[in-house]
Structure formats: structure tokens, C-alpha cells
């Protein structure tokens, strides 16, 4: 005689919870890894140093949200990174689009482009 229906139901519930928890942990760790990376921090530092953009956003405080892992604007490889970071201040928010390349000899990322796209449609070149 095989396992009872009740034990199969319990096993299915346990596996669902276990799998969901594992996926949530992976998502959290990937976001944490992005937040620690140089190609993620550089554009946020430049945005924080841009008084006009900070005033329009109503920052400080500036809040950077998790990037969407499935967004086609987020592409990272060994030598280049293009990311779209959702940011908000107390007045408004938008997306910080950034492109970086890695200087192999210095083993450092260099910011090539950083543009803040506001919800209202305005664009601010952070590097200008």
C-alpha cells in the first residue's frame, strides 16, 4: 500500500513552501549583490552629487529600489553593465539609466553614461 493522500498533501505543501522560500532567498541575495557592485553604486553616487536632480526628486532622502531582474535594460557581463535603477525622493521618482565599462588593467568600473528619467517625462544628464 502506498502513502496516504494526507501525507502526499502535506509533502506537496512542504515542497511548495520550501521552493518559495528558496526562490525568495535567491532574489534577495541577487539584489544584495547588485547593491554592493561598483557599477550600481557609481551612478547613485553621481546622482547624489547632482544638486538639480536631487532638488527635483525632493532628496535627500534618496531611495534606490530593487532593480527588476527581468527588465531588458539590465544587462551585465564581464566588461560592461547597463542598468535601470528605480529611484524616488519625497517629491517624485524615476529611473536612473546607467552604462559602465570595466577597465581591465585597473580592475575598476568606469561610468560612461548616467541619465535620470523622471516620471513626468523630464530627463537629466547626470554626467553633464
N, C-alpha and C positions, 0 to 999 in steps of 0.2 A: 504494500500500500504506500502511495506517495505522500508528500507533505500535504497538510490540510490547507484549505482555502484561506483560513485565517492567518496561518503562518506565511503564506505567499503574499497576502495583502500587507502584512507587517514588513516583510522583506522589501516589497515594492516601495512602501512609504519611506523606509530607512534609506534605500538606494537613491530615491528622489531627493531627500534632504541632504544626503552625503554629496551627491553630484552638484546640487545647487550651491551648497557651501563651498565646494571646491572651485566652482566657476567664479563665485563672488570673491574668493581669496585671490585667484589669478588676476581678476580685473583690478582689484585693489593694489596688488603688487606691481602690475604693469603701470598703473597711474603713478605710483610712488617712484618707480624707476624713471618715468618721463620727467617728473618734477625735479629729480636730482640731476638730470642731464644738463650739460653746458649749453646745448642748442636750444633748450627750453628756457633756461634761466637768463641767457643773454638778452633776448628781446624784451623780457619782462623788466630787466634792469634798465634798459634803454627807455622803455615806456615810463618807468618811474622817474626818470631824469628829464622827461619832456613836460615842461610846465603847462603848455597849452592843452595837450591831450589830457593831462591829469585834471585840469580845471574843468574841461568839458565833461569828463567822466564823473566828476564830483569826488575825486580821490585826493588824498588818502581818506579812507582805506581803499586800496585796490584789491579786488578779489579775483584771482585766477581760478577758473573752474576746470574740472576734468575735461581732457580732450576726448572727442568721440573717436574711438578706435576704428570704426568703420567708415569714417569720413575720407573721401578720396583726396582731400587736400593734405592729409597727413601721410607723408612718405619719408621713410628714413632708411638709409643704408650706411655702409661703412664710411663714405666720404661726403655725403650730402644729406640735408634734412630740410623738409618743407613741412611746417606745422601750422595749424589753425587753433589758436588758444582763445577760448571764451573768457572775456574779462568784464567785470562790472565795477562801477563806483556807486556813490549814493544818488547820482543824478540819472545816469544812463549806462549802457553797456554796449558791447560789440564784440568783434573778433579781431585778434591780433594775428595777422598773417606774417610769418617769418620764414626766410630762407637762409640757410647757413651751409658753409662748406668746411671740411676739415683739412687743416694744414697738416699733412702727414709728417713733415720734418719736425714741427713743433708739438705735434700731437695735441692740437688745440682747435676748437671750433671758432670760425670767424663768421660774424653776422654779415650777410650780403644785402638783405632787404628786410624791412620791418614796416608794415603798414597797418594802421588801426582803421578798421571798417566799422563805423558807428551804426547803431540800429536805425537811426534816422536817415542814413544814406551818405553821410559825410565820410571823407577819407582823410587821414592824416599820415603823412610820411614821417615816421619816427626818426629816421636816419638823416633827414634833411636839416 
